[in-house]
Amino acid sequence: MQIKDILVFALIGINVMLTISILLQQKEGGLSTVFGGEGTVYRSKRGLAWGLHYFTIILAVVFVALSVVVLFIQ
C-alpha cells in the first residue's frame, strides 16, 4: 500500500464519521413542537450536544485538510 491509498481510506472513514455526526445533531426540540412546545426558545448546547458540535467542526477541518493533501499528492 502506498501513502496515497492510506490517505484515501482515511478520507473515506472521516467522511462517514462526519456524515454520522451531522445526522446525529438535532436542530430543534424534536417532537416537542408537535405537542404544543415552544420551538423558538434559544437553548445553549450542553453536554453531549456541545461535544458533538465541536467534534463535527474538527472532523470538517480534518476532512478539508486531508482532501487538499490528497489533491496535491495526485
CHARMM-style PDB file with segment names, atoms N, HN, CA, C and O in Angstrom:
ATOM      1  N   MET     1       0.830  -1.186   0.000  1.00  0.00      PROA
ATOM      2  CA  MET     1       0.000   0.000   0.000  1.00  0.00      PROA
ATOM      3  C   MET     1       0.872   1.246   0.000  1.00  0.00      PROA
ATOM      4  O   MET     1       1.881   1.325   0.701  1.00  0.00      PROA
ATOM      5  N   GLN     2       0.467   2.187  -0.783  1.00  0.00      PROA
ATOM      6  HN  GLN     2      -0.353   2.122  -1.352  1.00  0.00      PROA
ATOM      7  CA  GLN     2       1.168   3.453  -0.829  1.00  0.00      PROA
ATOM      8  C   GLN     2       0.518   4.443   0.127  1.00  0.00      PROA
ATOM      9  O   GLN     2      -0.578   4.208   0.634  1.00  0.00      PROA
ATOM     10  N   ILE     3       1.203   5.543   0.364  1.00  0.00      PROA
ATOM     11  HN  ILE     3       2.094   5.735  -0.048  1.00  0.00      PROA
ATOM     12  CA  ILE     3       0.682   6.561   1.274  1.00  0.00      PROA
ATOM     13  C   ILE     3      -0.606   7.174   0.726  1.00  0.00      PROA
ATOM     14  O   ILE     3      -1.492   7.561   1.488  1.00  0.00      PROA
ATOM     15  N   LYS     4      -0.701   7.257  -0.603  1.00  0.00      PROA
ATOM     16  HN  LYS     4       0.019   6.942  -1.221  1.00  0.00      PROA
ATOM     17  CA  LYS     4      -1.917   7.808  -1.212  1.00  0.00      PROA
ATOM     18  C   LYS     4      -3.125   6.938  -0.898  1.00  0.00      PROA
ATOM     19  O   LYS     4      -4.204   7.455  -0.608  1.00  0.00      PROA
ATOM     20  N   ASP     5      -2.953   5.621  -0.953  1.00  0.00      PROA
ATOM     21  HN  ASP     5      -2.077   5.201  -1.189  1.00  0.00      PROA
ATOM     22  CA  ASP     5      -4.053   4.710  -0.651  1.00  0.00      PROA
ATOM     23  C   ASP     5      -4.492   4.825   0.801  1.00  0.00      PROA
ATOM     24  O   ASP     5      -5.687   4.799   1.096  1.00  0.00      PROA
ATOM     25  N   ILE     6      -3.538   4.951   1.696  1.00  0.00      PROA
ATOM     26  HN  ILE     6      -2.568   4.972   1.456  1.00  0.00      PROA
ATOM     27  CA  ILE     6      -3.858   5.089   3.123  1.00  0.00      PROA
ATOM     28  C   ILE     6      -4.622   6.387   3.370  1.00  0.00      PROA
ATOM     29  O   ILE     6      -5.580   6.408   4.143  1.00  0.00      PROA
ATOM     30  N   LEU     7      -4.200   7.467   2.716  1.00  0.00      PROA
ATOM     31  HN  LEU     7      -3.422   7.450   2.089  1.00  0.00      PROA
ATOM     32  CA  LEU     7      -4.887   8.749   2.882  1.00  0.00      PROA
ATOM     33  C   LEU     7      -6.309   8.713   2.322  1.00  0.00      PROA
ATOM     34  O   LEU     7      -7.217   9.322   2.887  1.00  0.00      PROA
ATOM     35  N   VAL     8      -6.498   8.010   1.227  1.00  0.00      PROA
ATOM     36  HN  VAL     8      -5.760   7.515   0.767  1.00  0.00      PROA
ATOM     37  CA  VAL     8      -7.843   7.894   0.644  1.00  0.00      PROA
ATOM     38  C   VAL     8      -8.756   7.100   1.577  1.00  0.00      PROA
ATOM     39  O   VAL     8      -9.914   7.468   1.772  1.00  0.00      PROA
ATOM     40  N   PHE     9      -8.239   6.009   2.156  1.00  0.00      PROA
ATOM     41  HN  PHE     9      -7.298   5.709   1.998  1.00  0.00      PROA
ATOM     42  CA  PHE     9      -9.051   5.243   3.110  1.00  0.00      PROA
ATOM     43  C   PHE     9      -9.367   6.063   4.356  1.00  0.00      PROA
ATOM     44  O   PHE     9     -10.473   5.975   4.889  1.00  0.00      PROA
ATOM     45  N   ALA    10      -8.411   6.856   4.822  1.00  0.00      PROA
ATOM     46  HN  ALA    10      -7.513   6.927   4.389  1.00  0.00      PROA
ATOM     47  CA  ALA    10      -8.657   7.743   5.963  1.00  0.00      PROA
ATOM     48  C   ALA    10      -9.701   8.789   5.605  1.00  0.00      PROA
ATOM     49  O   ALA    10     -10.546   9.131   6.433  1.00  0.00      PROA
ATOM     50  N   LEU    11      -9.653   9.294   4.392  1.00  0.00      PROA
ATOM     51  HN  LEU    11      -8.966   9.016   3.720  1.00  0.00      PROA
ATOM     52  CA  LEU    11     -10.628  10.283   3.932  1.00  0.00      PROA
ATOM     53  C   LEU    11     -12.033   9.691   3.894  1.00  0.00      PROA
ATOM     54  O   LEU    11     -13.000  10.358   4.260  1.00  0.00      PROA
ATOM     55  N   ILE    12     -12.144   8.455   3.457  1.00  0.00      PROA
ATOM     56  HN  ILE    12     -11.358   7.912   3.160  1.00  0.00      PROA
ATOM     57  CA  ILE    12     -13.452   7.784   3.431  1.00  0.00      PROA
ATOM     58  C   ILE    12     -13.976   7.586   4.853  1.00  0.00      PROA
ATOM     59  O   ILE    12     -15.158   7.806   5.117  1.00  0.00      PROA
ATOM     60  N   GLY    13     -13.100   7.171   5.767  1.00  0.00      PROA
ATOM     61  HN  GLY    13     -12.139   6.993   5.552  1.00  0.00      PROA
ATOM     62  CA  GLY    13     -13.515   6.988   7.158  1.00  0.00      PROA
ATOM     63  C   GLY    13     -13.953   8.284   7.808  1.00  0.00      PROA
ATOM     64  O   GLY    13     -14.949   8.303   8.530  1.00  0.00      PROA
ATOM     65  N   ILE    14     -13.229   9.369   7.568  1.00  0.00      PROA
ATOM     66  HN  ILE    14     -12.420   9.353   6.981  1.00  0.00      PROA
ATOM     67  CA  ILE    14     -13.609  10.664   8.124  1.00  0.00      PROA
ATOM     68  C   ILE    14     -14.911  11.137   7.508  1.00  0.00      PROA
ATOM     69  O   ILE    14     -15.731  11.757   8.186  1.00  0.00      PROA
ATOM     70  N   ASN    15     -15.109  10.850   6.226  1.00  0.00      PROA
ATOM     71  HN  ASN    15     -14.443  10.347   5.675  1.00  0.00      PROA
ATOM     72  CA  ASN    15     -16.358  11.214   5.560  1.00  0.00      PROA
ATOM     73  C   ASN    15     -17.550  10.519   6.206  1.00  0.00      PROA
ATOM     74  O   ASN    15     -18.589  11.142   6.427  1.00  0.00      PROA
ATOM     75  N   VAL    16     -17.409   9.254   6.504  1.00  0.00      PROA
ATOM     76  HN  VAL    16     -16.566   8.747   6.324  1.00  0.00      PROA
ATOM     77  CA  VAL    16     -18.500   8.509   7.146  1.00  0.00      PROA
ATOM     78  C   VAL    16     -18.773   9.059   8.549  1.00  0.00      PROA
ATOM     79  O   VAL    16     -19.929   9.254   8.926  1.00  0.00      PROA
ATOM     80  N   MET    17     -17.702   9.309   9.326  1.00  0.00      PROA
ATOM     81  HN  MET    17     -16.764   9.150   9.019  1.00  0.00      PROA
ATOM     82  CA  MET    17     -17.887   9.855  10.676  1.00  0.00      PROA
ATOM     83  C   MET    17     -18.503  11.250  10.642  1.00  0.00      PROA
ATOM     84  O   MET    17     -19.327  11.582  11.493  1.00  0.00      PROA
ATOM     85  N   LEU    18     -18.113  12.068   9.668  1.00  0.00      PROA
ATOM     86  HN  LEU    18     -17.443  11.798   8.976  1.00  0.00      PROA
ATOM     87  CA  LEU    18     -18.668  13.409   9.542  1.00  0.00      PROA
ATOM     88  C   LEU    18     -20.151  13.353   9.204  1.00  0.00      PROA
ATOM     89  O   LEU    18     -20.946  14.110   9.761  1.00  0.00      PROA
ATOM     90  N   THR    19     -20.523  12.466   8.300  1.00  0.00      PROA
ATOM     91  HN  THR    19     -19.877  11.851   7.848  1.00  0.00      PROA
ATOM     92  CA  THR    19     -21.932  12.307   7.936  1.00  0.00      PROA
ATOM     93  C   THR    19     -22.762  11.866   9.138  1.00  0.00      PROA
ATOM     94  O   THR    19     -23.851  12.393   9.368  1.00  0.00      PROA
ATOM     95  N   ILE    20     -22.259  10.913   9.897  1.00  0.00      PROA
ATOM     96  HN  ILE    20     -21.375  10.484   9.710  1.00  0.00      PROA
ATOM     97  CA  ILE    20     -22.988  10.432  11.076  1.00  0.00      PROA
ATOM     98  C   ILE    20     -23.110  11.525  12.128  1.00  0.00      PROA
ATOM     99  O   ILE    20     -24.169  11.688  12.734  1.00  0.00      PROA
ATOM    100  N   SER    21     -22.030  12.278  12.351  1.00  0.00      PROA
ATOM    101  HN  SER    21     -21.170  12.146  11.859  1.00  0.00      PROA
ATOM    102  CA  SER    21     -22.091  13.318  13.377  1.00  0.00      PROA
ATOM    103  C   SER    21     -23.038  14.448  12.981  1.00  0.00      PROA
ATOM    104  O   SER    21     -23.662  15.060  13.847  1.00  0.00      PROA
ATOM    105  N   ILE    22     -23.152  14.730  11.693  1.00  0.00      PROA
ATOM    106  HN  ILE    22     -22.645  14.233  10.988  1.00  0.00      PROA
ATOM    107  CA  ILE    22     -24.110  15.749  11.253  1.00  0.00      PROA
ATOM    108  C   ILE    22     -25.533  15.242  11.415  1.00  0.00      PROA
ATOM    109  O   ILE    22     -26.412  15.995  11.832  1.00  0.00      PROA
ATOM    110  N   LEU    23     -25.770  13.989  11.096  1.00  0.00      PROA
ATOM    111  HN  LEU    23     -25.055  13.377  10.757  1.00  0.00      PROA
ATOM    112  CA  LEU    23     -27.124  13.436  11.204  1.00  0.00      PROA
ATOM    113  C   LEU    23     -27.567  13.273  12.658  1.00  0.00      PROA
ATOM    114  O   LEU    23     -28.766  13.290  12.937  1.00  0.00      PROA
ATOM    115  N   LEU    24     -26.627  13.117  13.584  1.00  0.00      PROA
ATOM    116  HN  LEU    24     -25.653  13.104  13.357  1.00  0.00      PROA
ATOM    117  CA  LEU    24     -26.993  12.959  14.988  1.00  0.00      PROA
ATOM    118  C   LEU    24     -27.419  14.271  15.648  1.00  0.00      PROA
ATOM    119  O   LEU    24     -28.087  14.259  16.682  1.00  0.00      PROA
ATOM    120  N   GLN    25     -27.039  15.381  15.061  1.00  0.00      PROA
ATOM    121  HN  GLN    25     -26.496  15.391  14.221  1.00  0.00      PROA
ATOM    122  CA  GLN    25     -27.407  16.671  15.649  1.00  0.00      PROA
ATOM    123  C   GLN    25     -28.851  16.977  15.319  1.00  0.00      PROA
ATOM    124  O   GLN    25     -29.325  16.690  14.220  1.00  0.00      PROA
ATOM    125  N   GLN    26     -29.547  17.564  16.282  1.00  0.00      PROA
ATOM    126  HN  GLN    26     -29.162  17.797  17.175  1.00  0.00      PROA
ATOM    127  CA  GLN    26     -30.923  17.941  16.020  1.00  0.00      PROA
ATOM    128  C   GLN    26     -31.047  19.450  16.095  1.00  0.00      PROA
ATOM    129  O   GLN    26     -30.473  20.091  16.976  1.00  0.00      PROA
ATOM    130  N   LYS    27     -31.789  20.002  15.177  1.00  0.00      PROA
ATOM    131  HN  LYS    27     -32.255  19.481  14.461  1.00  0.00      PROA
ATOM    132  CA  LYS    27     -31.904  21.448  15.052  1.00  0.00      PROA
ATOM    133  C   LYS    27     -32.837  22.036  16.097  1.00  0.00      PROA
ATOM    134  O   LYS    27     -32.517  23.053  16.713  1.00  0.00      PROA
ATOM    135  N   GLU    28     -33.975  21.412  16.303  1.00  0.00      PROA
ATOM    136  HN  GLU    28     -34.234  20.585  15.803  1.00  0.00      PROA
ATOM    137  CA  GLU    28     -34.957  21.956  17.233  1.00  0.00      PROA
ATOM    138  C   GLU    28     -35.302  20.913  18.270  1.00  0.00      PROA
ATOM    139  O   GLU    28     -34.577  19.931  18.430  1.00  0.00      PROA
ATOM    140  N   GLY    29     -36.364  21.106  18.951  1.00  0.00      PROA
ATOM    141  HN  GLY    29     -36.953  21.903  18.820  1.00  0.00      PROA
ATOM    142  CA  GLY    29     -36.724  20.263  20.067  1.00  0.00      PROA
ATOM    143  C   GLY    29     -37.350  18.936  19.707  1.00  0.00      PROA
ATOM    144  O   GLY    29     -37.911  18.276  20.582  1.00  0.00      PROA
ATOM    145  N   GLY    30     -37.280  18.527  18.486  1.00  0.00      PROA
ATOM    146  HN  GLY    30     -36.824  19.063  17.775  1.00  0.00      PROA
ATOM    147  CA  GLY    30     -37.825  17.237  18.092  1.00  0.00      PROA
ATOM    148  C   GLY    30     -39.332  17.236  18.099  1.00  0.00      PROA
ATOM    149  O   GLY    30     -39.957  18.055  17.424  1.00  0.00      PROA
ATOM    150  N   LEU    31     -39.927  16.330  18.851  1.00  0.00      PROA
ATOM    151  HN  LEU    31     -39.419  15.665  19.398  1.00  0.00      PROA
ATOM    152  CA  LEU    31     -41.384  16.213  18.888  1.00  0.00      PROA
ATOM    153  C   LEU    31     -42.047  17.204  19.833  1.00  0.00      PROA
ATOM    154  O   LEU    31     -43.275  17.224  19.918  1.00  0.00      PROA
ATOM    155  N   SER    32     -41.287  18.020  20.541  1.00  0.00      PROA
ATOM    156  HN  SER    32     -40.289  18.003  20.472  1.00  0.00      PROA
ATOM    157  CA  SER    32     -41.906  18.952  21.484  1.00  0.00      PROA
ATOM    158  C   SER    32     -42.756  19.991  20.767  1.00  0.00      PROA
ATOM    159  O   SER    32     -43.745  20.459  21.332  1.00  0.00      PROA
ATOM    160  N   THR    33     -42.407  20.366  19.547  1.00  0.00      PROA
ATOM    161  HN  THR    33     -41.604  19.987  19.087  1.00  0.00      PROA
ATOM    162  CA  THR    33     -43.216  21.337  18.811  1.00  0.00      PROA
ATOM    163  C   THR    33     -44.520  20.729  18.317  1.00  0.00      PROA
ATOM    164  O   THR    33     -45.485  21.457  18.084  1.00  0.00      PROA
ATOM    165  N   VAL    34     -44.571  19.419  18.153  1.00  0.00      PROA
ATOM    166  HN  VAL    34     -43.787  18.828  18.342  1.00  0.00      PROA
ATOM    167  CA  VAL    34     -45.803  18.767  17.711  1.00  0.00      PROA
ATOM    168  C   VAL    34     -46.864  18.837  18.805  1.00  0.00      PROA
ATOM    169  O   VAL    34     -48.051  18.994  18.517  1.00  0.00      PROA
ATOM    170  N   PHE    35     -46.436  18.721  20.056  1.00  0.00      PROA
ATOM    171  HN  PHE    35     -45.472  18.594  20.291  1.00  0.00      PROA
ATOM    172  CA  PHE    35     -47.378  18.699  21.171  1.00  0.00      PROA
ATOM    173  C   PHE    35     -47.536  20.069  21.824  1.00  0.00      PROA
ATOM    174  O   PHE    35     -47.917  20.148  22.992  1.00  0.00      PROA
ATOM    175  N   GLY    36     -47.255  21.137  21.105  1.00  0.00      PROA
ATOM    176  HN  GLY    36     -46.946  21.073  20.156  1.00  0.00      PROA
ATOM    177  CA  GLY    36     -47.507  22.477  21.608  1.00  0.00      PROA
ATOM    178  C   GLY    36     -46.323  23.123  22.298  1.00  0.00      PROA
ATOM    179  O   GLY    36     -46.475  24.184  22.904  1.00  0.00      PROA
ATOM    180  N   GLY    37     -45.165  22.526  22.227  1.00  0.00      PROA
ATOM    181  HN  GLY    37     -45.042  21.664  21.735  1.00  0.00      PROA
ATOM    182  CA  GLY    37     -43.989  23.132  22.838  1.00  0.00      PROA
ATOM    183  C   GLY    37     -43.521  24.339  22.051  1.00  0.00      PROA
ATOM    184  O   GLY    37     -43.737  24.420  20.842  1.00  0.00      PROA
ATOM    185  N   GLU    38     -42.888  25.263  22.722  1.00  0.00      PROA
ATOM    186  HN  GLU    38     -42.712  25.197  23.704  1.00  0.00      PROA
ATOM    187  CA  GLU    38     -42.385  26.468  22.077  1.00  0.00      PROA
ATOM    188  C   GLU    38     -41.123  26.127  21.298  1.00  0.00      PROA
ATOM    189  O   GLU    38     -40.154  25.658  21.895  1.00  0.00      PROA
ATOM    190  N   GLY    39     -41.100  26.344  20.002  1.00  0.00      PROA
ATOM    191  HN  GLY    39     -41.887  26.725  19.517  1.00  0.00      PROA
ATOM    192  CA  GLY    39     -39.967  25.996  19.175  1.00  0.00      PROA
ATOM    193  C   GLY    39     -38.989  27.120  18.955  1.00  0.00      PROA
ATOM    194  O   GLY    39     -37.934  26.913  18.355  1.00  0.00      PROA
ATOM    195  N   THR    40     -39.321  28.340  19.439  1.00  0.00      PROA
ATOM    196  HN  THR    40     -40.178  28.509  19.927  1.00  0.00      PROA
ATOM    197  CA  THR    40     -38.457  29.482  19.174  1.00  0.00      PROA
ATOM    198  C   THR    40     -37.577  29.849  20.357  1.00  0.00      PROA
ATOM    199  O   THR    40     -36.925  30.892  20.333  1.00  0.00      PROA
ATOM    200  N   VAL    41     -37.543  29.031  21.371  1.00  0.00      PROA
ATOM    201  HN  VAL    41     -38.073  28.183  21.390  1.00  0.00      PROA
ATOM    202  CA  VAL    41     -36.734  29.314  22.552  1.00  0.00      PROA
ATOM    203  C   VAL    41     -35.286  28.973  22.249  1.00  0.00      PROA
ATOM    204  O   VAL    41     -34.988  27.894  21.736  1.00  0.00      PROA
ATOM    205  N   TYR    42     -34.372  29.911  22.574  1.00  0.00      PROA
ATOM    206  HN  TYR    42     -34.614  30.787  22.991  1.00  0.00      PROA
ATOM    207  CA  TYR    42     -32.955  29.662  22.348  1.00  0.00      PROA
ATOM    208  C   TYR    42     -32.415  28.831  23.494  1.00  0.00      PROA
ATOM    209  O   TYR    42     -32.590  29.178  24.662  1.00  0.00      PROA
ATOM    210  N   ARG    43     -31.773  27.759  23.165  1.00  0.00      PROA
ATOM    211  HN  ARG    43     -31.631  27.477  22.216  1.00  0.00      PROA
ATOM    212  CA  ARG    43     -31.155  26.914  24.182  1.00  0.00      PROA
ATOM    213  C   ARG    43     -29.701  26.731  23.819  1.00  0.00      PROA
ATOM    214  O   ARG    43     -29.369  26.491  22.658  1.00  0.00      PROA
ATOM    215  N   SER    44     -28.838  26.842  24.800  1.00  0.00      PROA
ATOM    216  HN  SER    44     -29.108  27.037  25.743  1.00  0.00      PROA
ATOM    217  CA  SER    44     -27.423  26.621  24.532  1.00  0.00      PROA
ATOM    218  C   SER    44     -27.143  25.125  24.527  1.00  0.00      PROA
ATOM    219  O   SER    44     -27.859  24.334  25.141  1.00  0.00      PROA
ATOM    220  N   LYS    45     -26.094  24.767  23.825  1.00  0.00      PROA
ATOM    221  HN  LYS    45     -25.512  25.410  23.326  1.00  0.00      PROA
ATOM    222  CA  LYS    45     -25.711  23.360  23.766  1.00  0.00      PROA
ATOM    223  C   LYS    45     -25.069  22.958  25.087  1.00  0.00      PROA
ATOM    224  O   LYS    45     -24.264  23.698  25.653  1.00  0.00      PROA
ATOM    225  N   ARG    46     -25.431  21.791  25.563  1.00  0.00      PROA
ATOM    226  HN  ARG    46     -26.084  21.190  25.103  1.00  0.00      PROA
ATOM    227  CA  ARG    46     -24.872  21.288  26.806  1.00  0.00      PROA
ATOM    228  C   ARG    46     -24.522  19.823  26.640  1.00  0.00      PROA
ATOM    229  O   ARG    46     -25.149  19.093  25.872  1.00  0.00      PROA
ATOM    230  N   GLY    47     -23.525  19.421  27.365  1.00  0.00      PROA
ATOM    231  HN  GLY    47     -23.016  20.013  27.989  1.00  0.00      PROA
ATOM    232  CA  GLY    47     -23.176  18.010  27.436  1.00  0.00      PROA
ATOM    233  C   GLY    47     -22.799  17.412  26.102  1.00  0.00      PROA
ATOM    234  O   GLY    47     -21.882  17.879  25.427  1.00  0.00      PROA
ATOM    235  N   LEU    48     -23.518  16.376  25.734  1.00  0.00      PROA
ATOM    236  HN  LEU    48     -24.263  15.997  26.283  1.00  0.00      PROA
ATOM    237  CA  LEU    48     -23.222  15.624  24.518  1.00  0.00      PROA
ATOM    238  C   LEU    48     -23.423  16.469  23.268  1.00  0.00      PROA
ATOM    239  O   LEU    48     -22.658  16.337  22.312  1.00  0.00      PROA
ATOM    240  N   ALA    49     -24.428  17.328  23.250  1.00  0.00      PROA
ATOM    241  HN  ALA    49     -25.049  17.435  24.027  1.00  0.00      PROA
ATOM    242  CA  ALA    49     -24.676  18.164  22.075  1.00  0.00      PROA
ATOM    243  C   ALA    49     -23.515  19.124  21.854  1.00  0.00      PROA
ATOM    244  O   ALA    49     -23.136  19.374  20.709  1.00  0.00      PROA
ATOM    245  N   TRP    50     -22.945  19.665  22.922  1.00  0.00      PROA
ATOM    246  HN  TRP    50     -23.253  19.462  23.851  1.00  0.00      PROA
ATOM    247  CA  TRP    50     -21.800  20.562  22.825  1.00  0.00      PROA
ATOM    248  C   TRP    50     -20.593  19.817  22.268  1.00  0.00      PROA
ATOM    249  O   TRP    50     -19.923  20.308  21.359  1.00  0.00      PROA
ATOM    250  N   GLY    51     -20.316  18.644  22.805  1.00  0.00      PROA
ATOM    251  HN  GLY    51     -20.860  18.245  23.544  1.00  0.00      PROA
ATOM    252  CA  GLY    51     -19.195  17.844  22.333  1.00  0.00      PROA
ATOM    253  C   GLY    51     -19.364  17.416  20.885  1.00  0.00      PROA
ATOM    254  O   GLY    51     -18.405  17.434  20.115  1.00  0.00      PROA
ATOM    255  N   LEU    52     -20.578  17.031  20.511  1.00  0.00      PROA
ATOM    256  HN  LEU    52     -21.358  17.016  21.137  1.00  0.00      PROA
ATOM    257  CA  LEU    52     -20.846  16.612  19.142  1.00  0.00      PROA
ATOM    258  C   LEU    52     -20.686  17.778  18.172  1.00  0.00      PROA
ATOM    259  O   LEU    52     -20.218  17.598  17.047  1.00  0.00      PROA
ATOM    260  N   HSD    53     -21.074  18.968  18.610  1.00  0.00      PROA
ATOM    261  HN  HSD    53     -21.453  19.114  19.524  1.00  0.00      PROA
ATOM    262  CA  HSD    53     -20.936  20.162  17.780  1.00  0.00      PROA
ATOM    263  C   HSD    53     -19.467  20.427  17.449  1.00  0.00      PROA
ATOM    264  O   HSD    53     -19.116  20.623  16.285  1.00  0.00      PROA
ATOM    265  N   TYR    54     -18.620  20.434  18.458  1.00  0.00      PROA
ATOM    266  HN  TYR    54     -18.904  20.276  19.403  1.00  0.00      PROA
ATOM    267  CA  TYR    54     -17.201  20.695  18.230  1.00  0.00      PROA
ATOM    268  C   TYR    54     -16.495  19.520  17.546  1.00  0.00      PROA
ATOM    269  O   TYR    54     -15.546  19.726  16.789  1.00  0.00      PROA
ATOM    270  N   PHE    55     -16.944  18.308  17.802  1.00  0.00      PROA
ATOM    271  HN  PHE    55     -17.714  18.140  18.417  1.00  0.00      PROA
ATOM    272  CA  PHE    55     -16.398  17.145  17.104  1.00  0.00      PROA
ATOM    273  C   PHE    55     -16.685  17.234  15.607  1.00  0.00      PROA
ATOM    274  O   PHE    55     -15.839  16.873  14.789  1.00  0.00      PROA
ATOM    275  N   THR    56     -17.873  17.714  15.249  1.00  0.00      PROA
ATOM    276  HN  THR    56     -18.560  18.007  15.914  1.00  0.00      PROA
ATOM    277  CA  THR    56     -18.237  17.888  13.849  1.00  0.00      PROA
ATOM    278  C   THR    56     -17.364  18.954  13.184  1.00  0.00      PROA
ATOM    279  O   THR    56     -16.940  18.789  12.041  1.00  0.00      PROA
ATOM    280  N   ILE    57     -17.099  20.042  13.902  1.00  0.00      PROA
ATOM    281  HN  ILE    57     -17.443  20.176  14.831  1.00  0.00      PROA
ATOM    282  CA  ILE    57     -16.242  21.093  13.365  1.00  0.00      PROA
ATOM    283  C   ILE    57     -14.835  20.558  13.126  1.00  0.00      PROA
ATOM    284  O   ILE    57     -14.242  20.814  12.079  1.00  0.00      PROA
ATOM    285  N   ILE    58     -14.302  19.819  14.088  1.00  0.00      PROA
ATOM    286  HN  ILE    58     -14.784  19.611  14.939  1.00  0.00      PROA
ATOM    287  CA  ILE    58     -12.958  19.254  13.952  1.00  0.00      PROA
ATOM    288  C   ILE    58     -12.899  18.279  12.782  1.00  0.00      PROA
ATOM    289  O   ILE    58     -11.949  18.301  12.000  1.00  0.00      PROA
ATOM    290  N   LEU    59     -13.913  17.424  12.662  1.00  0.00      PROA
ATOM    291  HN  LEU    59     -14.684  17.406  13.298  1.00  0.00      PROA
ATOM    292  CA  LEU    59     -13.942  16.482  11.535  1.00  0.00      PROA
ATOM    293  C   LEU    59     -14.003  17.201  10.199  1.00  0.00      PROA
ATOM    294  O   LEU    59     -13.368  16.768   9.237  1.00  0.00      PROA
ATOM    295  N   ALA    60     -14.762  18.298  10.122  1.00  0.00      PROA
ATOM    296  HN  ALA    60     -15.278  18.650  10.904  1.00  0.00      PROA
ATOM    297  CA  ALA    60     -14.859  19.049   8.869  1.00  0.00      PROA
ATOM    298  C   ALA    60     -13.515  19.664   8.489  1.00  0.00      PROA
ATOM    299  O   ALA    60     -13.125  19.638   7.322  1.00  0.00      PROA
ATOM    300  N   VAL    61     -12.811  20.214   9.470  1.00  0.00      PROA
ATOM    301  HN  VAL    61     -13.128  20.235  10.418  1.00  0.00      PROA
ATOM    302  CA  VAL    61     -11.499  20.809   9.197  1.00  0.00      PROA
ATOM    303  C   VAL    61     -10.507  19.736   8.752  1.00  0.00      PROA
ATOM    304  O   VAL    61      -9.746  19.942   7.807  1.00  0.00      PROA
ATOM    305  N   VAL    62     -10.518  18.590   9.435  1.00  0.00      PROA
ATOM    306  HN  VAL    62     -11.136  18.423  10.203  1.00  0.00      PROA
ATOM    307  CA  VAL    62      -9.613  17.496   9.064  1.00  0.00      PROA
ATOM    308  C   VAL    62      -9.965  16.968   7.673  1.00  0.00      PROA
ATOM    309  O   VAL    62      -9.073  16.637   6.893  1.00  0.00      PROA
ATOM    310  N   PHE    63     -11.252  16.888   7.362  1.00  0.00      PROA
ATOM    311  HN  PHE    63     -11.977  17.157   7.996  1.00  0.00      PROA
ATOM    312  CA  PHE    63     -11.688  16.409   6.052  1.00  0.00      PROA
ATOM    313  C   PHE    63     -11.190  17.322   4.939  1.00  0.00      PROA
ATOM    314  O   PHE    63     -10.686  16.843   3.923  1.00  0.00      PROA
ATOM    315  N   VAL    64     -11.325  18.634   5.122  1.00  0.00      PROA
ATOM    316  HN  VAL    64     -11.734  19.024   5.947  1.00  0.00      PROA
ATOM    317  CA  VAL    64     -10.878  19.581   4.100  1.00  0.00      PROA
ATOM    318  C   VAL    64      -9.360  19.521   3.959  1.00  0.00      PROA
ATOM    319  O   VAL    64      -8.843  19.494   2.842  1.00  0.00      PROA
ATOM    320  N   ALA    65      -8.644  19.499   5.078  1.00  0.00      PROA
ATOM    321  HN  ALA    65      -9.063  19.521   5.985  1.00  0.00      PROA
ATOM    322  CA  ALA    65      -7.182  19.459   5.031  1.00  0.00      PROA
ATOM    323  C   ALA    65      -6.685  18.185   4.351  1.00  0.00      PROA
ATOM    324  O   ALA    65      -5.770  18.229   3.528  1.00  0.00      PROA
ATOM    325  N   LEU    66      -7.289  17.059   4.697  1.00  0.00      PROA
ATOM    326  HN  LEU    66      -8.032  17.023   5.365  1.00  0.00      PROA
ATOM    327  CA  LEU    66      -6.886  15.796   4.093  1.00  0.00      PROA
ATOM    328  C   LEU    66      -7.233  15.754   2.605  1.00  0.00      PROA
ATOM    329  O   LEU    66      -6.495  15.166   1.813  1.00  0.00      PROA
ATOM    330  N   SER    67      -8.339  16.367   2.224  1.00  0.00      PROA
ATOM    331  HN  SER    67      -8.939  16.845   2.867  1.00  0.00      PROA
ATOM    332  CA  SER    67      -8.700  16.438   0.803  1.00  0.00      PROA
ATOM    333  C   SER    67      -7.678  17.231   0.009  1.00  0.00      PROA
ATOM    334  O   SER    67      -7.329  16.859  -1.112  1.00  0.00      PROA
ATOM    335  N   VAL    68      -7.198  18.325   0.591  1.00  0.00      PROA
ATOM    336  HN  VAL    68      -7.482  18.627   1.501  1.00  0.00      PROA
ATOM    337  CA  VAL    68      -6.180  19.130  -0.083  1.00  0.00      PROA
ATOM    338  C   VAL    68      -4.869  18.346  -0.205  1.00  0.00      PROA
ATOM    339  O   VAL    68      -4.201  18.406  -1.237  1.00  0.00      PROA
ATOM    340  N   VAL    69      -4.506  17.616   0.845  1.00  0.00      PROA
ATOM    341  HN  VAL    69      -5.049  17.567   1.683  1.00  0.00      PROA
ATOM    342  CA  VAL    69      -3.287  16.810   0.804  1.00  0.00      PROA
ATOM    343  C   VAL    69      -3.380  15.739  -0.275  1.00  0.00      PROA
ATOM    344  O   VAL    69      -2.432  15.534  -1.033  1.00  0.00      PROA
ATOM    345  N   VAL    70      -4.512  15.059  -0.346  1.00  0.00      PROA
ATOM    346  HN  VAL    70      -5.283  15.225   0.270  1.00  0.00      PROA
ATOM    347  CA  VAL    70      -4.697  14.018  -1.367  1.00  0.00      PROA
ATOM    348  C   VAL    70      -4.665  14.641  -2.762  1.00  0.00      PROA
ATOM    349  O   VAL    70      -4.134  14.042  -3.697  1.00  0.00      PROA
ATOM    350  N   LEU    71      -5.227  15.828  -2.904  1.00  0.00      PROA
ATOM    351  HN  LEU    71      -5.659  16.314  -2.144  1.00  0.00      PROA
ATOM    352  CA  LEU    71      -5.223  16.520  -4.198  1.00  0.00      PROA
ATOM    353  C   LEU    71      -3.796  16.818  -4.651  1.00  0.00      PROA
ATOM    354  O   LEU    71      -3.465  16.629  -5.822  1.00  0.00      PROA
ATOM    355  N   PHE    72      -2.954  17.279  -3.736  1.00  0.00      PROA
ATOM    356  HN  PHE    72      -3.222  17.432  -2.785  1.00  0.00      PROA
ATOM    357  CA  PHE    72      -1.590  17.608  -4.114  1.00  0.00      PROA
ATOM    358  C   PHE    72      -0.719  16.372  -4.313  1.00  0.00      PROA
ATOM    359  O   PHE    72       0.258  16.428  -5.059  1.00  0.00      PROA
ATOM    360  N   ILE    73      -1.049  15.265  -3.668  1.00  0.00      PROA
ATOM    361  HN  ILE    73      -1.843  15.219  -3.062  1.00  0.00      PROA
ATOM    362  CA  ILE    73      -0.278  14.037  -3.858  1.00  0.00      PROA
ATOM    363  C   ILE    73      -0.540  13.449  -5.247  1.00  0.00      PROA
ATOM    364  O   ILE    73       0.368  12.901  -5.871  1.00  0.00      PROA
ATOM    365  N   GLN    74      -1.748  13.559  -5.717  1.00  0.00      PROA
ATOM    366  HN  GLN    74      -2.486  14.005  -5.210  1.00  0.00      PROA
ATOM    367  CA  GLN    74      -2.066  13.019  -7.040  1.00  0.00      PROA
ATOM    368  C   GLN    74      -1.447  13.914  -8.059  1.00  0.00      PROA
ATOM    369  OT1 GLN    74      -1.576  13.666  -9.258  1.00  0.00      PROA
TER     370      GLN     74
END
